[in-house]
Amino acid sequence: MATLSVWRFDTAAGAEGAVATLQQLQKQELIQLHDAATVTWEEGRKKPKTRHLADLTGEGALGGAFWGFLFGLIFFVPLLGLAVGAAAGALGGSLANVGIDKDFIERVRAEIRPGRSALFVLTSGAVVDRVRDAFQGTHAELIQTNLSASDEQALRDSFAPEG
């Protein structure tokens, strides 16, 4: 089973620093990384900067379309107004069918604000205690939703690159 995890950091640079930790855990075979992205929201900025970490995962399991859609729902749709929000809400409802529900989106939205950052990862096979230990002292908070194998496949199918 894959897990979509969001690690929230108290600083804008925290997520980027955690990428090295994630790479080390993967090299030690303590976690299998399928896809990842970061969100950095510097103090004084109106919106966060997002980055798909395709360099860590090759093409990535979900790809840039998934991350763009998810980050749009979390950070940008509330700013666009009701008409766009309703359309995105209908699309976002399909994410609830694969384990990413309204409560998850609202919690992430509330936790990631100016001066903070986050590391989003889709993983499996984590040695949970060792992963948790690796993030000790980073002032990170874990927000997590588990995806079943069928949920993960549904996400992959929904956001697979056309070609």
DODREN-123954 format. One record per residue: chain; x negated, y, z negated of N, C-alpha, C, CB in turn. Coordinates in Angstrom, 2 decimals. Atoms other than C-alpha are relative to their C-alpha. Glycine has a CB too. Layout:
{'A'; {X; Y; Z}; {X; Y; Z}; {X; Y; Z}; {X; Y; Z}}
...
This chain:
{'A'; {-0.84; -1.17; 0.00}; {0.00; 0.00; 0.00}; {-0.89; 1.24; 0.00}; {0.96; -0.01; -1.22}}
{'A'; {0.73; -1.26; -0.05}; {-1.25; 3.49; 0.84}; {0.57; 0.97; -1.02}; {0.05; 0.61; 1.42}}
{'A'; {-0.41; -1.03; 0.95}; {-1.10; 6.41; -1.55}; {-0.35; 1.36; 0.58}; {-0.68; -0.21; -1.37}}
{'A'; {0.26; -1.38; -0.35}; {-0.73; 10.03; -0.60}; {-0.21; 0.73; -1.32}; {1.19; 0.64; 0.85}}
{'A'; {0.34; -0.69; 1.25}; {-2.47; 11.97; -3.36}; {-0.32; 1.44; 0.28}; {-1.18; -0.68; -0.71}}
{'A'; {0.36; -1.41; -0.06}; {-2.80; 15.66; -3.95}; {-0.72; 0.34; -1.29}; {1.26; 0.92; 0.20}}
{'A'; {0.80; -0.45; 1.15}; {-5.58; 16.84; -6.24}; {-0.01; 1.52; 0.04}; {-1.48; -0.59; 0.04}}
{'A'; {-0.04; -1.46; 0.08}; {-5.01; 20.46; -7.30}; {-1.14; 0.47; -0.87}; {1.37; 0.50; -0.56}}
{'A'; {1.16; -0.53; 0.71}; {-8.04; 22.49; -8.40}; {0.28; 1.44; -0.44}; {-1.26; -0.06; 0.88}}
{'A'; {-0.23; -1.33; 0.57}; {-8.10; 25.65; -10.53}; {-0.76; 1.11; 0.71}; {-0.38; 0.00; -1.45}}
{'A'; {0.75; -1.01; -0.74}; {-10.47; 27.43; -8.13}; {0.22; -0.19; 1.50}; {-1.51; -0.07; -0.34}}
{'A'; {-0.15; 0.07; -1.45}; {-10.33; 28.22; -4.42}; {-1.05; -0.92; 0.62}; {-0.09; 1.40; 0.62}}
{'A'; {1.08; 0.84; -0.55}; {-13.60; 26.29; -3.90}; {0.06; -1.44; -0.50}; {-1.34; 0.60; -0.36}}
{'A'; {-0.03; 1.33; 0.61}; {-12.63; 23.22; -5.94}; {0.23; -1.14; 0.96}; {1.06; -0.03; -1.02}}
{'A'; {-0.30; 1.08; -0.94}; {-11.18; 21.15; -3.10}; {-1.18; -0.31; 0.91}; {1.23; 0.35; 0.84}}
{'A'; {1.16; 0.23; -0.87}; {-14.18; 21.65; -0.84}; {-1.10; -0.73; -0.75}; {-0.53; 1.32; 0.55}}
{'A'; {0.98; 0.71; 0.82}; {-16.45; 20.53; -3.68}; {0.38; -1.45; -0.21}; {-0.16; 0.68; -1.33}}
{'A'; {-0.47; 1.36; 0.22}; {-14.32; 17.44; -4.18}; {-0.16; -0.89; 1.23}; {1.45; 0.01; -0.41}}
{'A'; {0.18; 0.79; -1.23}; {-14.80; 16.36; -0.56}; {-1.26; -0.86; -0.11}; {-0.09; 0.93; 1.25}}
{'A'; {1.24; 0.77; 0.18}; {-18.37; 15.29; -1.39}; {0.22; -1.17; -0.95}; {-1.13; 0.91; -0.53}}
{'A'; {-0.33; 1.08; 0.93}; {-17.05; 13.25; -4.32}; {0.76; -1.10; 0.71}; {0.81; 0.53; -1.19}}
{'A'; {-0.80; 0.96; -0.76}; {-14.54; 11.58; -2.04}; {-0.87; -0.80; 0.96}; {1.11; 0.72; 0.77}}
{'A'; {0.91; 0.69; -0.91}; {-17.25; 10.76; 0.50}; {-0.84; -1.03; -0.76}; {-0.92; 1.01; 0.71}}
{'A'; {0.81; 0.90; 0.80}; {-19.39; 9.20; -2.23}; {0.81; -1.21; -0.45}; {-0.56; 0.73; -1.22}}
{'A'; {-0.87; 1.10; 0.41}; {-16.48; 7.10; -3.51}; {0.25; -0.97; 1.16}; {1.34; 0.54; -0.54}}
{'A'; {-0.22; 0.84; -1.18}; {-15.84; 5.85; 0.01}; {-1.25; -0.82; 0.33}; {0.40; 0.88; 1.22}}
{'A'; {1.26; 0.72; -0.25}; {-19.52; 4.92; 0.49}; {-0.20; -1.14; -1.00}; {-1.20; 0.97; -0.07}}
{'A'; {0.12; 1.02; 1.05}; {-19.39; 2.97; -2.79}; {1.12; -1.03; 0.08}; {0.00; 0.64; -1.37}}
{'A'; {-1.14; 0.89; -0.22}; {-16.26; 1.20; -1.49}; {0.94; -0.04; -1.21}; {-0.49; -1.39; 0.31}}
{'A'; {-0.91; -0.12; 1.13}; {-14.27; 2.43; -4.48}; {1.36; 0.55; 0.44}; {-0.60; 0.90; -1.07}}
{'A'; {-1.24; -0.51; -0.56}; {-11.59; 3.87; -2.20}; {-0.11; -0.12; 1.52}; {0.26; 1.48; -0.44}}
{'A'; {-0.03; 0.03; -1.45}; {-10.54; 3.46; 1.42}; {0.77; 1.23; 0.45}; {0.66; -1.33; 0.55}}
{'A'; {-0.57; -1.27; -0.44}; {-9.89; 6.84; 3.01}; {0.58; -0.16; 1.41}; {-1.06; 1.12; -0.03}}
{'A'; {-0.66; 0.09; -1.30}; {-7.35; 6.89; 5.86}; {0.15; 1.37; 0.65}; {1.37; -0.65; -0.14}}
{'A'; {-0.15; -1.36; -0.52}; {-6.84; 10.64; 6.25}; {-0.12; 0.97; -1.16}; {1.36; 0.18; 0.74}}
{'A'; {0.17; -1.00; 1.05}; {-7.49; 13.86; 4.37}; {0.09; 1.40; 0.59}; {-1.34; -0.19; -0.72}}
{'A'; {-0.07; -1.42; -0.37}; {-7.01; 17.62; 4.44}; {-0.20; 0.82; -1.26}; {1.35; 0.35; 0.69}}
{'A'; {0.15; -0.91; 1.14}; {-7.81; 20.58; 2.23}; {0.85; 1.24; 0.22}; {-1.50; 0.39; -0.21}}
{'A'; {-0.69; -1.29; 0.01}; {-5.92; 23.72; 1.33}; {-0.80; 0.89; -0.94}; {1.51; -0.13; -0.45}}
{'A'; {0.74; -0.96; 0.80}; {-7.87; 26.72; 0.09}; {0.78; 1.31; 0.02}; {-1.47; 0.20; 0.54}}
{'A'; {-0.76; -1.24; 0.07}; {-5.98; 29.77; -1.13}; {-0.78; 1.00; -0.85}; {1.44; -0.24; -0.60}}
{'A'; {0.83; -0.99; 0.70}; {-8.32; 32.61; -2.00}; {0.88; 1.09; -0.60}; {-1.03; 0.61; 0.97}}
{'A'; {-0.70; -1.08; 0.68}; {-7.17; 35.27; -4.42}; {0.12; 1.20; 0.95}; {-0.74; 0.40; -1.32}}
{'A'; {-0.21; -1.17; -0.84}; {-5.68; 38.26; -2.62}; {0.49; -0.30; 1.41}; {-1.26; 0.78; 0.08}}
{'A'; {-0.48; 0.39; -1.33}; {-4.71; 36.31; 0.53}; {1.48; -0.28; -0.06}; {-0.77; -1.23; 0.52}}
{'A'; {-1.45; 0.24; -0.05}; {-1.08; 36.06; 1.63}; {0.34; -1.45; 0.25}; {0.63; 0.85; 1.07}}
{'A'; {-0.27; 1.40; -0.29}; {-1.39; 32.48; 2.81}; {-1.28; -0.81; -0.13}; {0.61; -0.17; 1.41}}
{'A'; {1.19; 0.84; 0.16}; {-3.71; 29.53; 2.33}; {-0.63; -0.38; 1.34}; {0.37; -1.28; -0.76}}
{'A'; {0.73; 0.52; -1.16}; {-6.30; 28.20; 4.76}; {0.04; -1.53; -0.11}; {-1.50; 0.55; 0.05}}
{'A'; {-0.07; 1.46; 0.00}; {-5.83; 24.54; 5.73}; {-1.04; -0.57; 0.94}; {1.42; -0.47; 0.40}}
{'A'; {1.00; 0.65; -0.84}; {-8.33; 22.10; 7.19}; {0.21; -1.51; -0.02}; {-1.44; 0.36; -0.47}}
{'A'; {-0.10; 1.45; -0.14}; {-7.83; 18.55; 8.49}; {-1.42; -0.55; -0.01}; {0.77; -0.41; 1.31}}
{'A'; {1.35; 0.54; 0.16}; {-10.87; 16.46; 7.51}; {-0.22; -1.20; 0.92}; {-0.25; -0.40; -1.46}}
{'A'; {0.15; 1.08; -0.97}; {-11.04; 14.39; 10.69}; {-1.43; -0.53; 0.01}; {0.40; 0.49; 1.39}}
{'A'; {1.39; 0.45; 0.02}; {-14.83; 14.23; 10.29}; {-0.24; -1.09; -1.04}; {-0.91; 1.18; -0.28}}
{'A'; {0.14; 1.05; 1.00}; {-14.34; 11.98; 7.24}; {0.66; -1.30; 0.43}; {0.59; 0.45; -1.32}}
{'A'; {-0.83; 1.16; -0.30}; {-11.84; 9.63; 8.82}; {0.07; -0.34; 1.48}; {1.37; 0.24; -0.51}}
{'A'; {-0.13; 0.20; -1.44}; {-12.49; 9.69; 12.55}; {1.23; 0.76; 0.47}; {0.11; -1.52; 0.37}}
{'A'; {-1.21; -0.66; -0.48}; {-9.17; 10.45; 14.22}; {0.99; 0.24; -1.14}; {0.66; -0.84; 1.08}}
{'A'; {-0.94; -0.13; 1.11}; {-7.33; 10.05; 10.93}; {1.23; -0.86; 0.27}; {0.41; 1.46; -0.21}}
{'A'; {-1.17; 0.88; -0.11}; {-4.36; 7.82; 10.25}; {1.23; 0.77; 0.46}; {0.28; -0.68; -1.33}}
{'A'; {-1.21; -0.76; -0.28}; {-1.79; 10.58; 10.54}; {-0.24; 1.11; 1.00}; {0.56; 0.58; -1.27}}
{'A'; {0.33; -1.03; -0.96}; {-3.52; 13.30; 12.50}; {0.43; 1.39; -0.41}; {0.60; -0.33; 1.31}}
{'A'; {-0.26; -1.41; 0.28}; {-3.29; 17.05; 12.60}; {1.46; 0.38; 0.03}; {-0.74; 0.84; 0.97}}
{'A'; {-1.43; -0.33; -0.08}; {0.41; 17.08; 13.53}; {0.69; -0.23; -1.35}; {0.70; -0.84; 1.09}}
{'A'; {-0.60; 0.28; 1.31}; {1.37; 15.47; 10.22}; {-0.39; 1.07; -1.00}; {-0.44; -1.38; -0.50}}
{'A'; {0.46; -0.96; 1.00}; {-0.78; 17.80; 8.13}; {0.59; 1.37; 0.30}; {-1.54; 0.07; -0.02}}
{'A'; {-0.59; -1.28; -0.37}; {0.44; 20.84; 10.06}; {1.46; 0.09; -0.41}; {-0.13; 0.23; 1.48}}
{'A'; {-1.41; 0.03; 0.37}; {4.05; 19.83; 9.52}; {0.17; 0.06; -1.51}; {0.67; -1.26; 0.56}}
{'A'; {-0.11; 0.02; 1.46}; {3.58; 19.04; 5.83}; {-0.37; 1.35; -0.60}; {-0.90; -1.10; -0.59}}
{'A'; {0.42; -1.30; 0.54}; {1.67; 22.27; 5.15}; {0.99; 1.09; 0.39}; {-1.41; 0.36; 0.50}}
{'A'; {-1.04; -0.95; -0.39}; {4.30; 24.20; 7.10}; {1.18; -0.05; -0.95}; {0.47; -0.28; 1.42}}
{'A'; {-1.12; 0.15; 0.94}; {7.04; 22.78; 4.87}; {-0.35; 0.55; -1.38}; {0.39; -1.46; -0.12}}
{'A'; {0.38; -0.40; 1.35}; {5.10; 23.47; 1.71}; {-0.26; 1.50; -0.11}; {-1.25; -0.76; -0.44}}
{'A'; {0.49; -1.36; 0.18}; {3.59; 26.88; 2.36}; {0.64; 1.07; 0.88}; {-1.43; 0.02; 0.24}}
{'A'; {-0.40; -1.03; -0.94}; {5.08; 28.62; 5.37}; {1.49; 0.13; 0.22}; {-0.66; -0.24; 1.28}}
{'A'; {-1.45; -0.06; -0.23}; {8.77; 27.71; 5.77}; {0.70; 0.93; -0.97}; {0.60; -1.40; -0.09}}
{'A'; {-0.71; -0.91; 0.90}; {9.85; 29.55; 2.61}; {-0.14; 1.47; 0.41}; {-0.52; -0.18; -1.42}}
{'A'; {0.23; -1.38; -0.41}; {8.45; 32.72; 4.20}; {0.71; 0.36; 1.30}; {-1.48; 0.24; 0.16}}
{'A'; {-0.53; -0.24; -1.34}; {10.21; 32.33; 7.56}; {1.49; 0.28; 0.05}; {-0.30; -1.16; 0.85}}
{'A'; {-1.43; -0.31; 0.01}; {13.85; 32.73; 6.54}; {0.87; -1.22; 0.12}; {0.31; 0.94; 1.11}}
{'A'; {-0.96; 1.08; 0.10}; {16.98; 30.66; 6.44}; {0.17; -0.82; 1.28}; {1.31; 0.54; -0.39}}
{'A'; {-0.24; 0.74; -1.25}; {17.43; 29.73; 10.13}; {-1.12; -0.99; 0.26}; {0.14; 0.97; 1.19}}
{'A'; {1.13; 0.90; -0.21}; {13.96; 28.29; 10.52}; {-0.08; -1.00; -1.14}; {-1.32; 0.79; 0.10}}
{'A'; {0.03; 0.89; 1.16}; {14.14; 26.84; 7.02}; {0.99; -1.14; 0.13}; {0.28; 0.78; -1.25}}
{'A'; {-1.01; 1.05; -0.17}; {17.32; 24.93; 7.84}; {-0.47; -1.04; 1.01}; {1.34; 0.60; 0.45}}
{'A'; {0.49; 0.94; -1.01}; {15.78; 23.41; 10.96}; {-1.13; -0.85; -0.56}; {-0.48; 0.76; 1.26}}
{'A'; {1.11; 0.74; 0.60}; {12.62; 22.44; 9.09}; {0.52; -0.93; -1.09}; {-1.06; 0.97; -0.57}}
{'A'; {-0.58; 0.84; 1.04}; {14.77; 21.10; 6.25}; {0.54; -1.29; 0.57}; {1.10; 0.74; -0.73}}
{'A'; {-0.52; 1.21; -0.65}; {16.46; 18.68; 8.63}; {-1.14; -0.93; 0.38}; {0.83; 0.36; 1.24}}
{'A'; {1.16; 0.82; -0.35}; {13.09; 17.50; 9.92}; {-0.68; -0.54; -1.26}; {-1.00; 0.82; 0.83}}
{'A'; {0.64; 0.41; 1.24}; {11.65; 17.41; 6.41}; {0.76; -1.08; -0.72}; {-0.17; 1.17; -0.89}}
{'A'; {-0.80; 1.05; 0.63}; {14.52; 15.22; 5.27}; {-0.47; -1.38; 0.39}; {1.45; 0.16; 0.37}}
{'A'; {0.51; 1.30; -0.43}; {13.01; 12.41; 7.31}; {-1.24; -0.40; -0.79}; {-0.32; 0.02; 1.49}}
{'A'; {1.16; 0.33; 0.82}; {9.86; 12.66; 5.17}; {0.42; -0.66; -1.31}; {-0.81; 1.25; -0.28}}
{'A'; {-0.48; 0.60; 1.25}; {11.94; 11.77; 2.11}; {0.18; -1.50; 0.18}; {1.33; 0.64; -0.45}}
{'A'; {-0.17; 1.43; -0.28}; {12.60; 8.43; 3.78}; {-1.32; -0.75; -0.09}; {0.62; -0.19; 1.37}}
{'A'; {1.30; 0.65; 0.07}; {8.87; 7.74; 3.65}; {-0.77; 0.43; -1.25}; {-0.82; 0.32; 1.25}}
{'A'; {0.63; -0.24; 1.28}; {8.19; 8.82; 0.08}; {-0.45; 1.42; -0.29}; {-1.14; -0.86; -0.12}}
{'A'; {0.37; -1.39; 0.24}; {7.59; 12.56; 0.48}; {1.31; 0.77; -0.12}; {-0.93; 0.59; 1.15}}
{'A'; {-1.31; -0.57; 0.20}; {10.68; 14.09; -1.07}; {-0.07; 1.48; -0.39}; {0.75; -0.77; -1.06}}
{'A'; {-0.12; -1.42; 0.32}; {11.90; 17.58; -1.95}; {-0.73; 0.33; -1.31}; {1.47; 0.39; -0.11}}
{'A'; {0.66; -0.26; 1.28}; {10.62; 17.31; -5.54}; {-1.52; 0.05; 0.16}; {0.37; -1.09; -1.02}}
{'A'; {1.44; 0.01; -0.27}; {7.12; 16.43; -4.29}; {-0.41; 1.32; 0.66}; {-0.39; -1.20; 0.89}}
{'A'; {0.33; -1.23; -0.74}; {7.11; 19.39; -1.86}; {0.09; 1.21; -0.93}; {0.93; 0.18; 1.21}}
{'A'; {-0.16; -1.14; 0.91}; {8.42; 21.81; -4.49}; {-1.08; 0.03; -1.08}; {1.38; -0.05; -0.66}}
{'A'; {1.04; 0.03; 1.04}; {5.91; 20.65; -7.10}; {-1.34; 0.45; 0.58}; {-0.13; -1.41; -0.60}}
{'A'; {1.25; -0.42; -0.63}; {2.99; 21.02; -4.69}; {0.03; 1.51; 0.27}; {-0.24; -0.78; 1.32}}
{'A'; {-0.14; -1.44; -0.28}; {4.28; 24.46; -3.63}; {-0.22; 0.82; -1.27}; {1.41; 0.29; 0.59}}
{'A'; {0.14; -0.73; 1.26}; {4.45; 25.55; -7.28}; {-1.42; -0.06; -0.54}; {0.96; -0.55; -1.03}}
{'A'; {1.34; 0.20; 0.58}; {1.00; 24.20; -8.15}; {-1.12; 0.66; 0.80}; {-0.27; -1.47; -0.12}}
{'A'; {1.07; -0.56; -0.84}; {-0.99; 25.58; -5.21}; {0.38; 1.42; 0.36}; {-0.23; -0.88; 1.29}}
{'A'; {-0.27; -1.42; -0.20}; {-1.06; 29.35; -5.25}; {-1.34; 0.73; 0.06}; {0.91; 0.59; -1.14}}
{'A'; {1.28; -0.72; -0.14}; {-3.66; 32.12; -4.81}; {-0.97; -0.30; -1.15}; {0.26; 1.49; 0.07}}
{'A'; {1.04; 0.30; 0.97}; {-6.94; 31.32; -6.55}; {-0.19; -1.48; -0.24}; {0.30; 0.68; -1.29}}
{'A'; {0.08; 1.45; 0.16}; {-6.42; 27.56; -6.27}; {-0.25; -0.68; 1.34}; {1.29; -0.55; -0.64}}
{'A'; {0.19; 0.79; -1.20}; {-7.11; 24.79; -3.80}; {0.51; -1.41; -0.26}; {-1.49; -0.02; 0.44}}
{'A'; {-0.48; 1.37; 0.14}; {-6.04; 21.22; -3.13}; {-0.66; -0.90; 1.03}; {1.52; -0.07; 0.13}}
{'A'; {0.50; 1.05; -0.88}; {-7.35; 18.02; -1.60}; {1.13; -1.00; 0.17}; {-1.30; -0.68; -0.57}}
{'A'; {-1.05; 0.95; -0.34}; {-4.71; 15.89; 0.16}; {-0.67; -1.21; 0.62}; {1.08; 0.63; 0.98}}
{'A'; {0.63; 1.21; -0.55}; {-5.74; 12.28; 0.82}; {1.02; -1.13; 0.13}; {-1.17; -0.45; -0.89}}
{'A'; {-0.76; 1.23; -0.18}; {-4.09; 9.18; 2.21}; {-1.01; -1.13; -0.15}; {0.75; -0.06; 1.42}}
{'A'; {0.99; 1.01; 0.36}; {-5.91; 6.23; 0.66}; {0.65; -1.33; -0.32}; {-0.83; 0.47; -1.19}}
{'A'; {-0.42; 1.30; 0.53}; {-5.67; 2.59; -0.28}; {-1.20; -0.63; -0.67}; {0.58; -0.93; 1.14}}
{'A'; {1.07; 0.78; 0.62}; {-7.68; 0.13; -2.30}; {-0.82; 0.75; -1.02}; {-0.89; -0.52; 1.03}}
{'A'; {0.77; -0.79; 0.97}; {-8.70; 2.68; -4.93}; {-0.21; -0.78; -1.29}; {0.71; 1.31; -0.30}}
{'A'; {0.30; 0.47; 1.34}; {-10.42; 1.53; -8.08}; {0.32; 1.20; -0.89}; {-1.53; -0.52; -0.16}}
{'A'; {-0.58; -1.20; 0.60}; {-8.28; 3.97; -10.04}; {-0.85; 0.57; -1.12}; {1.37; -0.30; -0.52}}
{'A'; {0.79; -0.51; 1.12}; {-10.38; 4.23; -13.19}; {-1.29; 0.67; 0.48}; {-0.34; -1.14; -0.97}}
{'A'; {1.26; -0.57; -0.52}; {-13.59; 4.87; -11.23}; {0.26; 1.30; 0.78}; {-0.71; -1.03; 0.91}}
{'A'; {-0.34; -1.22; -0.74}; {-11.90; 7.43; -8.97}; {0.33; 1.11; -1.00}; {1.20; -0.24; 0.96}}
{'A'; {-0.36; -0.99; 1.02}; {-10.40; 9.22; -11.97}; {-1.26; 0.51; -0.70}; {0.99; -0.60; -1.03}}
{'A'; {1.25; -0.39; 0.66}; {-13.82; 9.20; -13.69}; {-0.84; 0.93; 0.88}; {-0.82; -1.24; -0.36}}
{'A'; {0.80; -0.82; -0.92}; {-15.46; 10.70; -10.59}; {0.49; 1.44; 0.05}; {0.03; -0.61; 1.41}}
{'A'; {-0.56; -1.35; -0.02}; {-13.14; 13.70; -10.81}; {0.03; 0.64; -1.39}; {1.40; -0.04; 0.58}}
{'A'; {0.07; -0.57; 1.35}; {-13.71; 14.22; -14.58}; {-0.80; 1.30; 0.05}; {-0.64; -1.01; -1.00}}
{'A'; {0.73; -1.26; 0.10}; {-14.78; 17.76; -15.37}; {0.23; 0.96; 1.15}; {-1.45; -0.28; -0.11}}
{'A'; {-0.24; -0.88; -1.14}; {-13.50; 19.22; -12.10}; {1.23; 0.88; -0.19}; {0.15; -0.82; 1.26}}
{'A'; {-1.22; -0.75; 0.28}; {-10.39; 20.71; -13.70}; {1.03; -0.22; 1.09}; {-0.30; 1.50; -0.15}}
{'A'; {-0.96; 0.37; -1.04}; {-8.26; 18.87; -11.16}; {1.24; -0.61; -0.65}; {-0.62; -1.00; 1.00}}
{'A'; {-1.23; 0.65; 0.43}; {-4.66; 17.85; -11.61}; {0.47; -0.88; 1.14}; {1.10; 1.04; -0.41}}
{'A'; {-0.46; 0.94; -1.01}; {-3.36; 14.81; -9.77}; {1.52; 0.03; 0.11}; {-0.49; -1.42; -0.32}}
{'A'; {-1.42; 0.12; -0.34}; {0.05; 14.95; -8.09}; {0.03; -1.11; 1.03}; {0.65; 1.39; 0.55}}
{'A'; {0.12; 1.19; -0.85}; {0.79; 11.64; -6.39}; {1.35; -0.58; 0.36}; {-0.84; -1.07; -0.69}}
{'A'; {-1.17; 0.78; -0.38}; {3.42; 9.76; -4.43}; {-0.50; -1.26; 0.70}; {0.96; 0.82; 0.93}}
{'A'; {0.43; 1.26; -0.62}; {3.06; 6.12; -3.44}; {0.84; -0.28; 1.24}; {0.12; -1.17; -0.99}}
{'A'; {-0.67; 0.37; -1.24}; {3.92; 4.96; 0.05}; {-0.08; -1.50; 0.17}; {-0.62; 0.73; 1.22}}
{'A'; {0.03; 1.43; -0.30}; {4.93; 1.41; 0.83}; {-0.63; -0.18; 1.38}; {1.43; -0.63; -0.06}}
{'A'; {0.57; 0.29; -1.31}; {3.40; -0.29; 3.88}; {0.94; 0.46; 1.11}; {-0.31; -1.50; 0.15}}
{'A'; {-0.94; -0.43; -1.03}; {6.59; 0.38; 5.86}; {0.13; 1.52; 0.05}; {1.38; -0.63; -0.24}}
{'A'; {-0.02; -1.46; 0.02}; {6.64; 4.03; 4.72}; {-1.21; 0.56; 0.73}; {0.05; 0.52; -1.44}}
{'A'; {1.22; -0.46; -0.67}; {3.03; 4.46; 5.84}; {0.12; -0.18; 1.50}; {-1.22; -0.75; -0.54}}
{'A'; {-0.15; 0.24; -1.44}; {3.81; 2.90; 9.23}; {0.99; 0.98; 0.62}; {0.46; -1.45; 0.26}}
{'A'; {-0.97; -0.97; -0.50}; {6.84; 5.17; 9.63}; {-0.64; 1.37; 0.16}; {1.20; 0.09; -0.95}}
{'A'; {0.72; -1.26; -0.14}; {4.63; 8.20; 8.98}; {-0.93; -0.04; 1.20}; {-0.79; 0.30; -1.27}}
{'A'; {0.92; 0.11; -1.13}; {2.04; 6.96; 11.46}; {0.76; 0.09; 1.32}; {-0.77; -1.32; -0.06}}
{'A'; {-0.80; -0.01; -1.22}; {4.74; 6.36; 14.08}; {0.56; 1.39; 0.29}; {1.15; -1.01; -0.10}}
{'A'; {-0.60; -1.32; -0.18}; {6.35; 9.75; 13.50}; {-0.99; 1.04; 0.49}; {0.61; 0.47; -1.29}}
{'A'; {0.98; -1.02; -0.30}; {3.13; 11.69; 13.86}; {-1.13; -0.50; 0.88}; {-0.55; 0.54; -1.27}}
{'A'; {1.04; 0.53; -0.90}; {1.14; 9.52; 16.27}; {-0.17; 0.94; 1.18}; {0.36; -1.43; 0.48}}
{'A'; {0.22; -0.84; -1.17}; {-0.50; 11.52; 19.05}; {0.61; -0.66; 1.23}; {-1.52; 0.27; 0.21}}
{'A'; {-0.58; 0.54; -1.22}; {1.30; 11.14; 22.35}; {-1.12; -0.23; 1.00}; {1.09; 0.94; 0.59}}
{'A'; {1.06; 0.21; -0.98}; {-0.74; 9.63; 25.11}; {0.03; -1.32; 0.63}; {-1.30; 0.19; -0.60}}
